[in-house]
Amino acid sequence: MSEIVRRAAAGTLESSDVYVELEPSDAGIEIELDSVVAQQFGDEIRRVVGEVLAEQGVTSARLRVVDRGALDCVIRARVETAIVRAKGE
C-alpha cells in the first residue's frame, strides 16, 4: 500500500494535456473530474485513473483531474507522476 503524505500535482492546462492534483484523504478514493470531453469519455478517464491508483497501491486519496483532451497514456503518466511526488519519496 502506498501512502499519500502530501499534496502534489502534475501536468498542465494546455490542449491535449491533463492537470492532476493529488492530496491525502481519509475517505477512500475521491475523483473530481473536469473535462472538455467528459460527456463522451468521462467513464474511461475515471477508469484509467482508478487503474493507475490500484497499480500503485493507493487506497485513499483525493484527486482533481482537469482534462483538456489528453490520451490515456498521458493521463496515466500524469497520475503516476503525481503519486510519486505525493508519496514524498
C-alpha positions in Angstrom: 0.0 0.0 0.0 1.3 3.4 -0.9 0.5 6.2 1.5 -0.1 9.7 0.1 1.6 12.1 2.6 1.4 15.5 0.9 -0.4 17.4 -1.9 1.2 17.1 -5.3 0.4 18.0 -8.9 1.5 17.0 -12.4 0.6 18.2 -15.9 -0.6 21.4 -17.5 -3.9 23.0 -18.7 -2.7 23.1 -22.3 -4.7 21.5 -25.0 -4.3 17.7 -25.2 -2.9 17.5 -21.7 -4.3 16.8 -18.2 -3.6 18.5 -14.9 -3.8 16.2 -11.9 -3.8 17.4 -8.2 -3.5 14.6 -5.6 -3.8 15.0 -1.8 -4.2 12.8 1.2 -7.7 11.7 2.2 -9.3 9.6 4.9 -12.4 8.8 2.8 -11.0 6.4 0.2 -10.6 7.4 -3.4 -12.4 10.6 -4.4 -12.1 11.8 -8.0 -13.3 15.2 -9.2 -13.2 15.3 -13.0 -13.4 18.5 -15.1 -13.0 17.5 -18.8 -13.9 19.0 -22.1 -14.8 15.5 -23.3 -16.5 14.3 -20.1 -19.7 13.5 -21.9 -18.0 11.1 -24.3 -15.0 9.8 -22.3 -15.6 10.6 -18.6 -16.1 7.0 -17.6 -12.9 6.0 -19.5 -10.9 8.7 -17.8 -12.1 7.6 -14.4 -11.3 4.0 -15.2 -7.7 4.9 -16.3 -7.1 7.0 -13.1 -8.5 4.2 -11.0 -6.3 1.6 -12.7 -3.2 3.7 -12.0 -4.1 4.2 -8.4 -4.7 0.5 -7.9 -1.4 -0.5 -9.7 0.4 1.9 -7.3 -1.4 0.6 -4.3 -3.1 3.9 -3.4 -6.3 3.2 -1.5 -7.0 6.6 -0.1 -6.6 9.9 -1.9 -8.5 12.9 -3.2 -7.8 13.8 -6.9 -8.8 16.7 -9.0 -8.4 15.9 -12.7 -8.7 18.7 -15.3 -8.6 17.1 -18.7 -8.1 19.0 -22.0 -8.4 16.1 -24.3 -5.4 14.0 -23.2 -4.8 10.5 -24.5 -4.9 7.6 -22.0 -1.1 7.3 -22.0 -0.8 11.0 -21.0 -3.4 10.6 -18.2 -1.6 7.5 -16.9 1.8 9.3 -16.9 0.4 12.4 -15.1 -1.3 10.4 -12.4 1.8 8.2 -11.9 4.0 11.4 -11.6 1.6 13.0 -9.1 1.6 9.8 -7.0 5.4 9.7 -6.8 5.5 13.3 -5.8 2.7 12.9 -3.2 4.5 9.9 -1.5 7.3 12.2 -0.6 10.0 9.7 -1.7 
